[in-house]
């Protein structure tokens, strides 16, 4: 049984704790967060978490063997390296880091320490992704030519402007940061490493009044000769007459033999 500490007790940190409640493999025993409110204290008491005053305090907790990071993106690299130095295993929420150099330094630290590092791309384990992966590896689609993902959701419309998720330095790629990275990771998982790629945002876009707001972050890259692109809109507003526009996710893979 892995005894873990949760770092960051916002809505997603709490979700992670609750998701492991019936697990035989992991149990959360401690927690730490930047802002301790009565709500956080009540949650910790309910879930049996020992609240530590700081991240360093958690790393020094003898009963914690691993840490789960549900913290702002810019903090991930230093927190992973600190955990490695304390010989703690790490589960880090995505996106892993904001720069390639930070990612390389964090990975080097965990390798040197001999601890395990995992990143929260949980959608790799979705049954449909498993099925698709098996079909590609069995050659049922033939040579993969193109992969296209579309993700629209209204999350950005409900974010408090003062929240760190609304900070451009924490989410410099807009919708790609919280959700689009899942699609990119899926492409890597299914089709292999990605070559240098590009991302951009159409400027001057104005949504029809009361219908839809757009915050698109297209991305394109090459994977073993296949072209991949992702279109993300994180501010799609709910339209009462068209509820399907609230949230939409699609992944289309085209091969020589078949298109799914």
Secondary structure, DSSP 8 states (H G I E B T S, - for coil): -EEEEEE--SHHHHHHHHHTTT-SSEEEEEEE-SS--HHHHHHHHHHT-EE-SSHHHHHT-TT--EEEE-S-GGGHHHHHHHHHHTT-EEEE-SS--SSHHHHHHHHHHHHHHT--EEE--GGGGSHHHHHHHHHHHTTSS-SEEEEEEEEE--GGGGS-TTSGGG-TTT-TTTHIIIIIHHHHHHHHHHH----S-EEE--SS----TTT----B-EEEEEETTEEEEEEEES----BTTBGGGS-EEEEEEEESS-B-
